[in-house]
Amino acid sequence: MNTSFLLRRVLPALFVAGIAAGLFFWKTQAKPVSVVLKSVDRGRVEATVVNTRAGTVEACQRTKLSTIMGGRIEYLGVKEGDKVKKGQLLMKLWNDDQKAQQALAEAQRAMAAQRVKEVCTTAASSMREAERQASLKNKGFVSEAREDTARSEADARGAACETARADVAQAAARVAVTRVEQGRMVLYAPFDGTVAKIVGELGEYSTPSPPGVPTPPAIDLIDETCLYVKAPMDEVDAPKIKAGLPVRVSLDALPKQPLAGKVRRVAPYVLAVEKQARTVDVEVDFERPPGVNILVGYSADVEVVLDTREKVLRVPTAALIEGSRVMVLNADSGRLEERAVKAGLANWEYTEVVDGLKEGERIVTSLEREGVKVGARATAAENPKAK
């Protein structure tokens, strides 16, 4: 009686508890996460380094011209965008006072030259007279004192002649000085190029750049026929970079049009900029004329190729966990597993797999999805682009 009573009371309770436990397990059981799989294949893998901050397209020749002295712009022979030839006069400041000084110096030189003729002619006459007096003395017609007086006068006039010639040289030097002074007021093109910018207009005052004072140049001249890229590389990567290594140059102004180049030079010092990482400047030449219009000042990124290997096993670099493990989906259990791999060359896109995977095996590339972890149940996503 008691046993039958207990069964009638306990069995329904156990049945209800079992159903509740089953419902709880069903609800708490994690749904399979959808993952994107990528087959391990063969292809090219490159070891590369890239710049830490944006580089800049530079002109092989660029000069920011300013006159040595300040003054009012009297002549401006070019405008922005003009093509100029080497030696062409670009700008001249007012310098009538210097021209007057040159005219005065040239007049003084002419006067000194005339003075030479006068003094040196007299000196030659005195020398001849001294020679006559010496001849007469030898014959006994004049005294020794007379001959000595004539010789002294000839020597004095000869010295005056040399002084006059020195005055001519001094006057010529003074003329040269005035010409140099005028050279401080003009600008000539040092090479063939294009006028990029002009600061100042006709009649305005042009101010030179004193040492240590950043004053805009009067004329910015560039030679856009020869361009290169200067980019800062992390100091850690700098020892790996050598002149001649191939480079891919990417310009923000020309997306999806990488340009081939080569490392021209690696700076021999580290640049320490406040609040920024220490970097080393690398200069890159374009391998061939770009074939597109590239402007000086464009921002550019450079990717230096350190090494290349063809037809090696590779996986997307983003699929690596801490650089030495990958996630695979076990086809039998339907659960995610980790596998250790040995990596070789690597860049931001692909990493070479030396050991741990075989061609054709599929690895998980959607590591960022919620629920992707070791032991989780997973299924392959039908649409690789789906989240």
Backbone torsions as a table, in degrees:
resi	resn	phi	psi	omega
1	MET	NA	-47.5	179.6
2	ASN	-67.0	-39.7	-179.6
3	THR	-64.5	-43.9	178.8
4	SER	-63.5	-37.9	179.0
5	PHE	-65.5	-41.0	-179.5
6	LEU	-66.0	-41.6	179.4
7	LEU	-61.7	-40.2	-179.9
8	ARG	-67.2	-28.9	-179.4
9	ARG	-88.3	-36.7	-172.0
10	VAL	-85.1	-42.8	-175.6
11	LEU	-57.5	-46.6	177.6
12	PRO	-60.4	-37.7	-179.6
13	ALA	-65.9	-41.9	177.5
14	LEU	-64.0	-38.4	178.8
15	PHE	-62.8	-44.0	179.3
16	VAL	-65.4	-40.0	179.6
17	ALA	-64.6	-38.9	178.7
18	GLY	-64.3	-42.5	178.6
19	ILE	-63.7	-41.7	179.8
20	ALA	-63.9	-41.1	179.2
21	ALA	-65.1	-39.4	178.8
22	GLY	-64.2	-43.2	178.4
23	LEU	-62.9	-40.9	179.8
24	PHE	-63.0	-44.6	-179.3
25	PHE	-64.3	-39.0	-178.6
26	TRP	-66.2	-39.8	-178.5
27	LYS	-74.6	-34.7	-177.3
28	THR	-86.1	-13.4	178.7
29	GLN	-66.6	124.1	-177.0
30	ALA	-66.4	138.2	175.5
31	LYS	-73.2	148.7	177.9
32	PRO	-60.3	133.2	178.2
33	VAL	-84.5	141.3	179.4
34	SER	-86.0	124.4	-177.5
35	VAL	-123.0	152.2	175.9
36	VAL	-93.2	128.8	-178.7
37	LEU	-110.6	147.2	179.4
38	LYS	-133.1	129.2	179.9
39	SER	-75.9	138.4	175.5
40	VAL	-70.1	124.4	-177.9
41	ASP	-128.2	-177.0	177.7
42	ARG	-111.5	148.4	179.5
43	GLY	175.5	-164.6	-178.6
44	ARG	-85.6	138.8	173.3
45	VAL	-130.4	132.8	-179.0
46	GLU	-121.1	143.7	169.8
47	ALA	-95.8	119.4	-174.5
48	THR	-132.7	159.7	170.1
49	VAL	-131.7	149.1	-178.2
50	VAL	-126.2	162.7	-178.7
51	ASN	-69.2	151.6	-178.6
52	THR	-81.5	-34.0	176.0
53	ARG	-131.0	163.9	-177.1
54	ALA	-59.5	136.0	173.8
55	GLY	-86.1	-174.8	-176.2
56	THR	-140.1	139.9	173.2
57	VAL	-77.1	124.9	-177.8
58	GLU	-118.7	156.3	173.8
59	ALA	-91.1	140.5	178.8
60	CYS	-59.6	-36.6	176.1
61	GLN	-124.3	123.1	176.5
62	ARG	-150.8	130.6	-179.7
63	THR	-136.4	140.3	178.0
64	LYS	-108.3	104.6	-170.0
65	LEU	-90.6	138.0	172.6
66	SER	-143.8	146.2	176.1
67	THR	-70.0	152.9	-178.9
68	ILE	-70.6	-32.7	178.1
69	MET	-116.0	155.7	177.5
70	GLY	-87.1	160.2	178.5
71	GLY	172.3	178.0	-180.0
72	ARG	-83.6	134.5	-178.6
73	ILE	-70.5	115.5	-179.4
74	GLU	-98.2	-30.6	-178.9
75	TYR	-140.5	129.7	176.5
76	LEU	-131.7	101.7	-170.5
77	GLY	-91.0	1.9	-178.1
78	VAL	-137.7	166.7	172.1
79	LYS	-133.0	166.3	-176.8
80	GLU	-59.8	132.1	-179.2
81	GLY	96.6	-9.7	-179.3
82	ASP	-70.5	143.6	171.4
83	LYS	-88.6	134.5	-177.8
84	VAL	-128.4	158.8	178.3
85	LYS	-105.8	155.7	178.2
86	LYS	-58.4	132.1	180.0
87	GLY	88.6	-4.7	-178.9
88	GLN	-71.9	137.9	177.6
89	LEU	-72.3	124.1	-178.1
90	LEU	-101.2	-43.9	-174.9
91	MET	-154.4	146.8	176.8
92	LYS	-140.2	136.8	177.8
93	LEU	-93.9	159.6	177.9
94	TRP	-61.0	128.8	-179.6
95	ASN	-150.0	40.4	178.7
96	ASP	-60.7	-32.2	179.0
97	ASP	-65.1	-38.8	178.2
98	GLN	-68.2	-35.7	177.1
99	LYS	-64.5	-39.4	178.0
100	ALA	-65.0	-40.3	177.3
101	GLN	-63.1	-37.4	177.6
102	GLN	-66.5	-42.5	179.2
103	ALA	-61.1	-41.8	178.4
104	LEU	-63.2	-43.3	-179.4
105	ALA	-65.2	-37.8	179.0
106	GLU	-68.5	-37.1	176.6
107	ALA	-64.5	-40.7	178.0
108	GLN	-65.4	-36.1	177.1
109	ARG	-66.1	-40.8	178.3
110	ALA	-63.9	-40.2	179.1
111	MET	-65.5	-40.2	179.2
112	ALA	-65.3	-35.1	178.2
113	ALA	-66.2	-40.5	176.9
114	GLN	-65.2	-37.6	178.6
115	ARG	-63.0	-35.3	177.5
116	VAL	-60.9	-45.0	-180.0
117	LYS	-58.4	-44.7	-178.1
118	GLU	-65.7	-51.4	-174.4
119	VAL	-69.8	-40.5	-176.3
120	CYS	-73.8	-29.3	175.0
121	THR	-66.5	-43.1	176.9
122	THR	-63.4	-38.2	179.9
123	ALA	-64.8	-39.3	178.6
124	ALA	-65.5	-39.4	178.2
125	SER	-64.3	-40.7	179.8
126	SER	-66.2	-36.3	178.6
127	MET	-64.8	-40.9	178.0
128	ARG	-65.2	-40.1	178.4
129	GLU	-62.9	-40.0	178.7
130	ALA	-63.6	-38.4	178.5
131	GLU	-66.5	-37.7	177.4
132	ARG	-65.8	-42.8	179.6
133	GLN	-63.8	-36.4	177.8
134	ALA	-65.7	-38.7	178.1
135	SER	-65.0	-43.0	179.7
136	LEU	-66.1	-36.5	179.2
137	LYS	-63.2	-43.0	179.8
138	ASN	-61.2	-27.1	-180.0
139	LYS	-90.1	-7.0	177.4
140	GLY	87.9	13.2	-178.7
141	PHE	-86.1	-25.6	179.9
142	VAL	-129.2	160.1	180.0
143	SER	-79.1	165.2	177.9
144	GLU	-65.9	-33.4	178.8
145	ALA	-62.8	-40.1	178.6
146	ARG	-63.0	-43.7	-179.6
147	GLU	-66.4	-37.1	179.9
148	ASP	-67.2	-38.4	177.9
149	THR	-63.3	-43.3	179.4
150	ALA	-63.9	-39.6	179.9
151	ARG	-66.7	-40.4	179.6
152	SER	-64.6	-42.1	179.1
153	GLU	-64.3	-38.8	178.6
154	ALA	-64.9	-41.0	178.8
155	ASP	-64.1	-40.4	-179.4
156	ALA	-64.8	-44.1	-179.7
157	ARG	-69.7	-32.4	174.8
158	GLY	-63.4	-40.7	177.1
159	ALA	-63.7	-39.5	177.7
160	ALA	-62.6	-35.9	177.6
161	CYS	-63.6	-43.2	179.2
162	GLU	-65.0	-37.7	177.5
163	THR	-63.3	-40.3	179.3
164	ALA	-64.4	-39.6	177.5
165	ARG	-64.7	-38.3	176.9
166	ALA	-63.7	-36.8	177.0
167	ASP	-62.1	-36.5	177.4
168	VAL	-64.1	-44.8	179.1
169	ALA	-62.2	-39.7	178.6
170	GLN	-64.4	-42.4	179.3
171	ALA	-64.7	-38.5	178.0
172	ALA	-64.6	-39.4	177.5
173	ALA	-64.5	-37.1	178.4
174	ARG	-64.9	-37.6	175.9
175	VAL	-62.7	-43.0	179.1
176	ALA	-61.2	-39.2	179.1
177	VAL	-61.8	-43.1	-179.9
178	THR	-64.5	-35.2	177.7
179	ARG	-68.2	-39.0	176.5
180	VAL	-63.3	-41.5	178.6
181	GLU	-60.3	-38.6	178.2
182	GLN	-68.5	-30.0	177.2
183	GLY	-64.9	-19.8	177.3
184	ARG	-73.5	-12.4	-174.1
185	MET	-107.0	5.5	-177.3
186	VAL	-128.2	156.2	176.2
187	LEU	-125.4	127.2	175.1
188	TYR	-116.0	149.8	178.9
189	ALA	-70.6	122.7	179.6
190	PRO	-79.0	-13.0	178.6
191	PHE	-160.4	165.7	174.9
192	ASP	-65.7	135.5	-179.8
193	GLY	-175.0	-164.8	-178.7
194	THR	-123.3	135.7	177.9
195	VAL	-76.1	112.3	-178.0
196	ALA	-83.7	-41.0	-176.6
197	LYS	-153.7	145.1	175.9
198	ILE	-125.7	131.0	176.0
199	VAL	-109.7	110.7	-179.3
200	GLY	119.0	153.6	178.6
201	GLU	-125.1	166.9	178.9
202	LEU	-56.7	126.8	179.9
203	GLY	94.0	-15.7	178.7
204	GLU	-81.0	163.8	179.7
205	TYR	-89.4	128.5	178.1
206	SER	-102.8	129.0	-177.7
207	THR	-109.0	128.8	177.0
208	PRO	-72.3	169.4	179.9
209	SER	-95.3	105.8	176.5
210	PRO	-67.2	155.8	178.8
211	PRO	-58.2	128.7	177.8
212	GLY	83.9	-3.4	179.6
213	VAL	-113.9	113.4	-177.6
214	PRO	-74.6	92.9	176.9
215	THR	-105.2	134.6	180.0
216	PRO	-57.2	138.9	178.9
217	PRO	-69.5	156.6	178.7
218	ALA	-68.7	-43.2	-178.0
219	ILE	-138.5	130.0	175.8
220	ASP	-104.0	115.5	-175.5
221	LEU	-115.6	130.4	-179.4
222	ILE	-128.4	152.1	173.0
223	ASP	-109.5	95.8	-174.6
224	GLU	-80.4	2.4	178.6
225	THR	-78.0	-14.7	179.0
226	CYS	-131.2	115.9	-176.9
227	LEU	-124.9	154.4	173.2
228	TYR	-150.2	171.4	-179.5
229	VAL	-116.7	132.6	173.0
230	LYS	-111.5	125.4	-177.0
231	ALA	-138.2	141.7	178.2
232	PRO	-84.2	129.5	177.3
233	MET	-112.5	148.3	178.9
234	ASP	-60.2	141.5	-178.1
235	GLU	-59.4	-26.0	179.1
236	VAL	-69.5	-34.5	-177.9
237	ASP	-85.3	-19.0	-172.9
238	ALA	-56.5	-42.0	-179.1
239	PRO	-62.0	-20.6	-179.3
240	LYS	-81.0	-17.0	-172.5
241	ILE	-93.5	129.1	179.2
242	LYS	-126.9	154.3	176.2
243	ALA	-61.3	137.3	178.7
244	GLY	99.5	-13.8	179.6
245	LEU	-66.7	143.7	179.5
246	PRO	-69.9	150.8	-176.3
247	VAL	-140.2	145.4	169.1
248	ARG	-108.6	125.7	-178.0
249	VAL	-107.0	127.4	177.6
250	SER	-116.4	130.5	179.6
251	LEU	-110.3	134.2	177.2
252	ASP	-61.3	-31.7	-178.7
253	ALA	-74.7	-19.1	-179.3
254	LEU	-129.1	71.8	-177.5
255	PRO	-64.6	148.6	177.7
256	LYS	60.9	25.8	174.8
257	GLN	-130.6	66.2	-179.9
258	PRO	-62.8	140.7	-178.3
259	LEU	-113.5	138.5	-179.0
260	ALA	-78.3	144.7	178.0
261	GLY	-154.7	-179.7	177.7
262	LYS	-139.4	147.5	177.7
263	VAL	-67.2	123.0	177.8
264	ARG	-90.4	-42.6	-172.8
265	ARG	-157.4	144.0	172.1
266	VAL	-114.5	125.0	-176.7
267	ALA	-57.9	142.0	-177.8
268	PRO	-85.2	16.2	-179.5
269	TYR	-149.0	161.0	178.8
270	VAL	-96.3	132.7	179.6
271	LEU	-94.3	120.4	-179.9
272	ALA	-105.4	106.5	178.5
273	VAL	-105.5	132.8	-176.9
274	GLU	-55.5	133.9	177.8
275	LYS	65.8	16.9	177.0
276	GLN	-133.1	159.0	178.8
277	ALA	-65.8	151.2	176.8
278	ARG	-72.5	133.8	-174.5
279	THR	-133.0	165.2	175.3
280	VAL	-124.6	127.0	-179.7
281	ASP	-74.3	134.6	176.7
282	VAL	-120.6	132.1	178.8
283	GLU	-104.6	134.1	-175.2
284	VAL	-125.3	127.7	174.1
285	ASP	-92.0	143.8	172.7
286	PHE	-71.0	136.4	-176.1
287	GLU	-65.5	-33.0	178.0
288	ARG	-148.2	163.7	177.3
289	PRO	-52.4	129.9	-173.4
290	PRO	-56.3	-29.8	-178.2
291	GLY	81.0	-1.7	176.2
292	VAL	-130.7	161.2	-178.4
293	ASN	-77.7	109.1	178.6
294	ILE	-109.5	130.5	-177.5
295	LEU	-100.4	143.8	174.2
296	VAL	-62.1	131.4	-179.5
297	GLY	103.7	-10.2	175.5
298	TYR	-55.6	142.0	171.6
299	SER	-77.8	145.3	-175.3
300	ALA	-146.8	148.7	172.8
301	ASP	-115.9	141.8	179.9
302	VAL	-121.4	138.9	176.2
303	GLU	-120.4	107.6	-178.1
304	VAL	-86.6	125.1	-180.0
305	VAL	-89.4	110.8	-178.4
306	LEU	-83.4	-37.0	-178.3
307	ASP	-157.0	154.5	-179.1
308	THR	-138.7	137.2	174.3
309	ARG	-131.1	134.4	-176.4
310	GLU	-102.4	148.5	172.3
311	LYS	53.3	46.3	176.1
312	VAL	-109.9	156.1	175.6
313	LEU	-62.4	136.4	-177.3
314	ARG	-146.8	155.6	175.5
315	VAL	-135.4	156.4	174.9
316	PRO	-60.5	132.7	-178.6
317	THR	-59.1	-32.9	-179.6
318	ALA	-66.1	-15.9	-178.6
319	ALA	-85.5	-6.9	-178.9
320	LEU	-83.6	138.9	176.9
321	ILE	-104.0	114.7	-178.6
322	GLU	54.2	29.1	170.7
323	GLY	79.7	-7.9	-174.9
324	SER	-139.3	7.2	179.7
325	ARG	-137.7	154.3	175.8
326	VAL	-132.4	162.1	178.1
327	MET	-105.7	129.5	178.1
328	VAL	-123.6	156.2	178.3
329	LEU	-101.7	116.8	177.7
330	ASN	-71.9	116.1	-176.0
331	ALA	-66.2	-27.9	-177.8
332	ASP	-78.4	-48.9	-176.7
333	SER	-90.0	-17.2	-177.7
334	GLY	71.8	19.4	-177.9
335	ARG	-115.6	157.2	-179.0
336	LEU	-83.0	138.4	179.4
337	GLU	-132.0	152.2	175.1
338	GLU	-96.6	148.3	176.4
339	ARG	-139.2	132.9	178.7
340	ALA	-78.7	139.6	178.3
341	VAL	-131.3	159.8	174.7
342	LYS	-107.1	117.5	-175.2
343	ALA	-94.2	150.0	175.6
344	GLY	-113.1	-125.7	176.7
345	LEU	-61.9	150.2	-179.0
346	ALA	-153.3	152.2	168.1
347	ASN	-143.8	-170.5	-175.9
348	TRP	-67.6	-17.5	-175.6
349	GLU	-100.8	-52.4	-176.4
350	TYR	-130.0	153.1	174.4
351	THR	-128.6	134.4	177.5
352	GLU	-73.3	137.5	176.8
353	VAL	-107.2	113.6	-179.7
354	VAL	-84.9	-35.3	-177.8
355	ASP	-156.4	150.9	175.5
356	GLY	112.8	-17.5	179.4
357	LEU	-138.5	158.0	176.5
358	LYS	-119.0	154.9	178.1
359	GLU	-59.3	133.6	179.1
360	GLY	97.5	-21.4	177.0
361	GLU	-65.0	149.9	-176.3
362	ARG	-110.5	134.1	-179.7
363	ILE	-119.9	161.0	-179.2
364	VAL	-83.6	129.3	177.3
365	THR	-109.8	-10.0	-178.5
366	SER	-97.9	58.3	-176.8
367	LEU	-67.1	-21.2	-175.8
368	GLU	-79.0	-8.5	-176.9
369	ARG	-73.0	146.8	179.5
370	GLU	-65.8	134.6	177.8
371	GLY	93.6	-7.1	179.0
372	VAL	-80.1	105.4	179.1
373	LYS	-157.1	165.8	-178.8
374	VAL	-61.7	131.3	178.5
375	GLY	91.4	-12.7	-179.7
376	ALA	-72.3	143.8	174.7
377	ARG	-74.9	141.5	-175.3
378	ALA	-148.5	157.6	174.9
379	THR	-133.4	152.5	179.1
380	ALA	-72.7	132.8	179.1
381	ALA	-69.6	138.2	177.7
382	GLU	-71.4	-40.0	178.6
383	ASN	-107.0	109.0	-176.4
384	PRO	-57.1	-23.0	-177.8
385	LYS	-86.5	-8.9	-178.2
386	ALA	-74.6	146.0	-179.9
387	LYS	-85.4	NA	NA
